[in-house]
């Protein structure tokens, strides 16, 4: 056996314990998330059976990170798990982001029409600009600020997971940002369906508002399911999901933008002679390979959807089979397997003592961001909503 083969085998055995531990937590988080989803939907008067398969108002990803945090801080973990957990936070997380891209199709953007795009842009821009300013006002750590901005403005946990490697965020910062998104997104999921029914007068407007005001995709789906079952409105459900998927597509634009802003801030803090060299080196990380892979999978989904017009996606899968392929790759392998495993590993590397140092500031910024993004989405919905038809 060659020396390189020996090294590869040693590395494999070194990372295996951490991977197995994280995977075990995911195995617990998936049924637990389903049970919690059913409970939330039943509490709101919705039919739990309408949340089938991998889709539900509570994702296994934040459940996995919570289980990881609890395990880390209640049970002493041997050092043998560290290498595998860091492998999950790096390589497995990036693979998950790539696979999740197949859930998104450019046809969804075209289906909503040009009038829906400004609503999404207003919501995202408000989150980036206002939360960035507010974070500076309360002296929130810069990397934590970027993660909260990404999660609030774009697509919740997925955006946080995609942004973290580009700014070299620490596990504790990722955990805090995910906690923000989970808490305030859940509150929006519980209350916004009833707010939308009271204040908005068409199903398209209601769907636009739910899709832009709530953070995570699973939370938007939960709110839309609740509205559909309580008020018997299928159009609002479709509008909300299409709006959220359209918003998710901006991940490929906003993640490099946030990484650039962070890199530029770091460059300013360096001595003058080192700035240009450091800036050039960091620019190569602004559009990393996994973001390009995410875009590639979205394009693959789009081409597959287009070829369904001829009867079969890529001449192989009929409509039902192609839909199942996208669910398996995006939801099961991307979200439930890879992202949940990576987030469980983040939790297993997080010490709660770090949160005390930050105090109330991250959650004050998260609350303000949730309210402001919701208000911006509502205002843009009132302005552009009359021209959206599904």
C-alpha positions as CSV (number, residue, x, y, z in Angstrom):
1,X,0.0,0.0,0.0
2,X,1.4,3.4,-1.0
3,X,2.0,6.2,1.5
4,X,-0.8,8.3,0.0
5,X,-3.2,5.4,0.4
6,X,-2.2,5.1,4.0
7,X,-2.7,8.8,4.7
8,X,-6.2,8.7,3.0
9,X,-7.2,5.7,5.1
10,X,-6.0,7.3,8.3
11,X,-7.9,10.5,7.5
12,X,-11.0,8.5,6.7
13,X,-10.9,6.8,10.1
14,X,-10.1,10.1,11.8
15,X,-13.3,11.8,10.5
16,X,-15.7,8.9,10.7
17,X,-16.6,9.2,14.5
18,X,-17.7,12.8,14.1
19,X,-19.7,12.1,11.0
20,X,-21.5,9.2,12.7
21,X,-22.3,11.3,15.7
22,X,-23.7,14.1,13.6
23,X,-25.7,11.7,11.5
24,X,-27.2,10.1,14.6
25,X,-28.5,13.5,15.7
26,X,-29.9,14.1,12.2
27,X,-31.7,10.7,12.5
28,X,-33.4,12.0,15.7
29,X,-34.1,15.5,14.3
30,X,-36.0,14.3,11.2
31,X,-38.9,12.5,13.0
32,X,-38.8,15.1,15.8
33,X,-39.2,17.9,13.2
34,X,-42.1,16.1,11.6
35,X,-43.8,15.7,15.0
36,X,-43.3,19.3,15.8
37,X,-44.6,20.3,12.4
38,X,-47.8,18.3,12.9
39,X,-48.3,19.9,16.3
40,X,-47.9,23.4,15.0
41,X,-50.2,22.8,12.0
42,X,-52.9,21.2,14.2
43,X,-52.6,24.1,16.7
44,X,-53.4,26.5,13.8
45,X,-56.3,24.5,12.6
46,X,-54.5,23.1,9.6
47,X,-54.4,19.5,8.5
48,X,-51.0,17.9,9.4
49,X,-51.3,15.4,6.5
50,X,-51.0,18.4,4.1
51,X,-47.4,18.7,5.2
52,X,-46.1,15.5,3.6
53,X,-42.7,14.2,2.7
54,X,-39.7,16.5,3.4
55,X,-41.8,19.7,3.5
56,X,-43.1,21.0,6.8
57,X,-43.3,24.2,8.8
58,X,-40.4,23.1,11.0
59,X,-37.2,22.0,9.3
60,X,-35.0,19.3,10.6
61,X,-32.0,21.6,10.1
62,X,-32.6,24.0,13.1
63,X,-33.8,21.0,15.2
64,X,-30.4,19.3,14.4
65,X,-28.4,22.3,15.5
66,X,-30.4,22.6,18.7
67,X,-29.8,19.0,19.5
68,X,-26.2,19.5,18.8
69,X,-25.9,22.5,21.1
70,X,-27.7,20.6,23.9
71,X,-25.5,17.5,23.5
72,X,-22.3,19.6,23.4
73,X,-23.2,21.5,26.6
74,X,-24.7,18.7,28.6
75,X,-22.3,15.8,27.7
76,X,-18.4,16.1,27.6
77,X,-17.4,15.1,24.1
78,X,-14.1,13.3,23.5
79,X,-11.6,14.9,21.1
80,X,-12.0,11.9,18.8
81,X,-15.1,13.6,17.3
82,X,-13.5,16.9,16.4
83,X,-12.0,16.1,13.0
84,X,-15.2,14.6,11.7
85,X,-17.4,17.5,13.0
86,X,-15.1,20.0,11.3
87,X,-15.2,18.0,8.1
88,X,-19.0,18.2,8.2
89,X,-19.0,21.9,8.8
90,X,-16.7,22.3,5.7
91,X,-17.1,19.8,3.0
92,X,-20.5,18.3,3.8
93,X,-22.0,21.8,4.2
94,X,-20.8,22.9,0.8
95,X,-22.1,19.7,-0.8
96,X,-25.5,20.4,0.8
97,X,-25.6,24.0,-0.6
98,X,-24.9,22.6,-4.1
99,X,-27.6,19.9,-3.9
100,X,-30.2,22.4,-2.6
101,X,-29.9,24.3,-5.8
102,X,-32.0,21.8,-7.7
103,X,-35.0,22.9,-5.7
104,X,-35.0,26.2,-7.6
105,X,-36.1,26.9,-11.2
106,X,-35.9,30.1,-13.2
107,X,-39.3,29.1,-14.5
108,X,-40.7,30.0,-11.1
109,X,-39.5,33.5,-11.6
110,X,-41.1,33.8,-15.0
111,X,-44.3,32.3,-13.7
112,X,-44.7,35.0,-11.1
113,X,-44.1,37.7,-13.7
114,X,-42.1,40.9,-13.7
115,X,-44.3,42.6,-11.1
116,X,-43.3,40.2,-8.4
117,X,-39.6,40.7,-8.7
118,X,-39.5,44.2,-7.3
119,X,-41.4,43.0,-4.2
120,X,-38.6,40.5,-3.6
121,X,-35.8,43.0,-4.3
122,X,-37.4,45.6,-1.9
123,X,-37.5,43.0,0.9
124,X,-33.9,41.8,0.3
125,X,-32.5,45.3,0.0
126,X,-34.2,46.5,3.2
127,X,-32.7,43.6,5.1
128,X,-29.2,44.2,3.8
129,X,-29.1,48.0,4.2
130,X,-31.1,48.5,7.4
131,X,-29.7,45.5,9.3
132,X,-26.2,46.4,8.3
133,X,-26.6,49.9,9.7
134,X,-28.4,48.7,12.9
135,X,-25.7,46.1,13.6
136,X,-23.0,48.8,13.4
137,X,-25.0,51.1,15.7
138,X,-25.1,48.4,18.5
139,X,-21.5,47.2,17.8
140,X,-22.5,43.7,16.8
141,X,-19.5,41.6,15.8
142,X,-19.1,41.9,12.0
143,X,-19.3,38.2,11.0
144,X,-22.3,37.6,13.2
145,X,-23.9,40.7,11.6
146,X,-23.3,39.4,8.1
147,X,-24.9,36.0,9.0
148,X,-28.0,37.6,10.5
149,X,-28.4,39.9,7.5
150,X,-28.1,36.9,5.1
151,X,-30.6,34.8,7.0
152,X,-33.1,37.6,7.3
153,X,-32.8,39.1,3.9
154,X,-32.7,35.9,1.7
155,X,-33.6,32.4,2.8
156,X,-33.0,31.7,6.4
157,X,-30.7,28.8,7.4
158,X,-29.6,28.0,3.9
159,X,-28.3,31.6,3.4
160,X,-26.5,31.4,6.7
161,X,-24.9,28.1,5.8
162,X,-23.9,29.5,2.4
163,X,-22.4,32.7,3.7
164,X,-20.5,31.3,6.7
165,X,-17.6,29.7,4.7
166,X,-17.1,32.9,2.6
167,X,-16.4,35.0,5.7
168,X,-14.8,32.3,7.8
169,X,-17.5,32.5,10.5
170,X,-17.1,30.6,13.7
171,X,-19.5,27.9,14.9
172,X,-20.8,30.0,17.7
173,X,-21.7,32.8,15.3
174,X,-23.5,30.4,13.0
175,X,-25.5,29.0,15.9
176,X,-26.5,32.4,17.1
177,X,-27.6,33.5,13.6
178,X,-29.6,30.2,13.2
179,X,-31.3,30.8,16.6
180,X,-32.3,34.3,15.4
181,X,-33.8,33.0,12.2
182,X,-35.6,30.1,13.8
183,X,-37.1,32.2,16.6
184,X,-38.4,35.2,14.6
185,X,-39.2,33.2,11.5
186,X,-41.4,30.9,13.6
187,X,-43.2,33.9,15.1
188,X,-43.9,35.2,11.6
189,X,-45.1,31.7,10.5
190,X,-47.6,31.6,13.4
191,X,-49.1,35.1,13.1
192,X,-48.6,36.4,9.5
193,X,-51.3,34.3,7.9
194,X,-53.9,35.9,10.0
195,X,-52.4,39.4,9.6
196,X,-52.4,38.9,5.8
197,X,-56.0,37.8,5.7
198,X,-57.0,40.9,7.7
199,X,-55.0,43.5,5.8
200,X,-54.7,42.2,2.2
201,X,-57.5,41.8,-0.3
202,X,-56.2,39.2,-2.9
203,X,-54.6,35.8,-2.7
204,X,-51.6,37.0,-4.9
205,X,-50.9,39.8,-2.5
206,X,-51.2,37.5,0.5
207,X,-48.8,35.0,-1.1
208,X,-46.3,37.8,-2.0
209,X,-46.4,39.0,1.6
210,X,-45.9,35.6,3.2
211,X,-43.1,34.8,0.8
212,X,-41.1,37.9,1.5
213,X,-41.9,38.6,5.2
214,X,-40.9,35.1,6.6
215,X,-37.3,34.0,6.7
216,X,-36.8,30.3,6.1
217,X,-38.4,28.3,3.2
218,X,-39.9,25.7,5.6
219,X,-41.5,28.5,7.6
220,X,-43.0,30.1,4.5
221,X,-44.4,26.7,3.5
222,X,-45.9,26.3,7.0
223,X,-47.6,29.7,6.9
224,X,-48.9,29.1,3.4
225,X,-50.2,25.7,4.4
226,X,-52.0,27.3,7.3
227,X,-53.6,30.0,5.2
228,X,-54.6,27.4,2.5
229,X,-56.3,25.1,5.1
230,X,-57.9,27.8,7.2
231,X,-59.1,30.0,4.4
232,X,-59.4,27.4,1.6
233,X,-57.2,29.4,-0.8
234,X,-54.9,27.5,-3.1
235,X,-53.7,30.5,-5.1
236,X,-52.2,32.2,-2.0
237,X,-50.3,29.0,-1.2
238,X,-48.8,28.9,-4.7
239,X,-48.0,32.6,-4.7
240,X,-46.2,32.2,-1.4
241,X,-44.1,29.3,-2.4
242,X,-43.2,30.8,-5.8
243,X,-42.2,34.1,-4.2
244,X,-40.0,32.3,-1.7
245,X,-38.3,30.2,-4.3
246,X,-37.7,33.4,-6.4
247,X,-36.2,35.0,-3.3
248,X,-34.0,32.0,-2.8
249,X,-32.5,32.4,-6.2
250,X,-30.9,35.7,-5.1
251,X,-28.6,33.6,-2.9
252,X,-26.2,33.4,-5.8
253,X,-26.0,37.2,-6.0
254,X,-26.3,38.3,-2.3
255,X,-23.8,35.8,-0.8
256,X,-20.9,37.2,-3.0
257,X,-22.0,40.7,-2.3
258,X,-22.0,40.2,1.5
259,X,-18.6,38.4,1.2
260,X,-17.2,41.4,-0.7
261,X,-18.4,43.9,1.9
262,X,-16.8,41.8,4.6
263,X,-13.5,41.4,2.7
264,X,-13.4,45.2,1.9
265,X,-13.9,46.0,5.6
266,X,-11.0,43.6,6.5
267,X,-8.8,45.2,3.9
268,X,-9.4,48.7,5.3
269,X,-8.2,47.5,8.7
270,X,-4.9,46.3,7.4
271,X,-1.7,48.3,6.9
272,X,-1.7,50.2,3.6
273,X,1.0,48.1,2.0
274,X,-0.9,44.9,2.6
275,X,-4.3,45.9,1.4
276,X,-4.1,45.4,-2.3
277,X,-2.5,41.9,-2.0
278,X,-4.9,40.8,0.6
279,X,-7.9,42.1,-1.3
280,X,-6.9,40.3,-4.4
281,X,-6.6,37.0,-2.5
282,X,-9.9,37.5,-0.8
283,X,-11.7,38.3,-4.1
284,X,-11.2,34.7,-5.2
285,X,-13.4,33.6,-2.3
286,X,-16.3,35.9,-3.2
287,X,-17.9,33.4,-5.6
288,X,-16.7,30.1,-4.3
289,X,-17.1,26.8,-6.1
290,X,-20.0,25.7,-4.0
291,X,-22.0,28.8,-4.9
292,X,-21.3,28.2,-8.6
293,X,-22.4,24.6,-8.0
294,X,-25.6,25.9,-6.5
295,X,-26.2,28.0,-9.6
296,X,-25.4,25.0,-11.8
297,X,-28.0,22.8,-10.1
298,X,-30.6,25.6,-10.4
299,X,-29.9,25.8,-14.2
300,X,-30.1,22.0,-14.3
301,X,-33.5,22.1,-12.7
302,X,-34.6,24.8,-15.2
303,X,-33.5,22.8,-18.2
304,X,-35.2,19.7,-16.8
305,X,-38.4,21.7,-16.4
306,X,-38.2,23.1,-19.9
307,X,-37.6,19.7,-21.4
308,X,-40.8,18.4,-19.7
309,X,-42.6,20.2,-22.5
310,X,-41.5,17.4,-24.8
311,X,-43.0,14.8,-22.3
312,X,-39.8,13.8,-20.4
313,X,-37.2,15.8,-18.5
314,X,-33.9,15.2,-20.4
315,X,-35.7,12.5,-22.4
316,X,-35.6,10.2,-19.3
317,X,-38.1,11.2,-16.5
318,X,-41.8,11.9,-16.8
319,X,-43.2,14.8,-14.8
320,X,-43.9,12.7,-11.6
321,X,-40.5,11.0,-11.8
322,X,-38.6,14.3,-12.4
323,X,-40.4,15.9,-9.4
324,X,-39.4,12.9,-7.3
325,X,-35.8,13.3,-8.4
326,X,-35.7,17.0,-7.4
327,X,-37.2,16.1,-4.0
328,X,-34.7,13.4,-3.4
329,X,-31.7,15.4,-4.4
330,X,-32.7,18.8,-3.0
331,X,-34.8,18.0,0.1
332,X,-33.7,14.5,1.2
333,X,-29.9,14.6,0.3
334,X,-29.3,18.3,0.3
335,X,-31.4,19.6,3.2
336,X,-32.0,16.6,5.4
337,X,-28.8,14.7,4.9
338,X,-26.0,17.2,4.2
339,X,-27.2,20.5,5.6
340,X,-28.8,18.9,8.7
341,X,-25.6,16.9,9.3
342,X,-23.5,20.1,8.9
343,X,-25.7,22.1,11.2
344,X,-25.7,19.3,13.8
345,X,-21.9,19.5,13.7
346,X,-22.1,23.3,14.2
347,X,-24.2,22.7,17.3
348,X,-21.8,20.0,18.6
349,X,-18.9,22.6,18.3
350,X,-20.8,25.4,20.0
351,X,-20.4,26.4,23.7
352,X,-23.4,28.3,25.2
353,X,-21.0,30.4,27.3
354,X,-20.2,32.4,24.2
355,X,-23.8,33.7,23.9
356,X,-23.5,35.5,27.2
357,X,-20.7,37.7,25.8
358,X,-23.1,39.0,23.1
359,X,-26.1,39.5,25.4
360,X,-29.3,40.9,23.9
361,X,-27.8,42.6,20.8
362,X,-28.1,39.8,18.2
363,X,-31.7,39.2,19.1
364,X,-32.6,42.9,19.1
365,X,-31.1,43.1,15.6
366,X,-32.9,40.0,14.6
367,X,-36.3,41.2,15.9
368,X,-35.8,44.6,14.2
369,X,-34.8,42.9,11.0
370,X,-37.8,40.6,11.0
371,X,-40.2,43.5,11.6
372,X,-38.6,45.8,9.0
373,X,-38.3,43.1,6.3
374,X,-41.9,42.2,6.9
375,X,-43.0,45.9,6.7
376,X,-41.0,46.4,3.5
377,X,-42.5,43.3,2.0
378,X,-46.0,44.5,2.9
379,X,-45.5,47.9,1.4
380,X,-44.0,46.5,-1.8
381,X,-46.9,44.0,-2.0
382,X,-49.4,46.9,-1.8
383,X,-47.6,48.7,-4.5
384,X,-46.8,45.9,-7.0
385,X,-49.3,43.2,-5.9
386,X,-52.2,44.2,-8.2
387,X,-50.0,43.3,-11.3
388,X,-49.2,39.7,-10.1
389,X,-51.3,36.9,-11.4
390,X,-50.9,33.1,-11.0
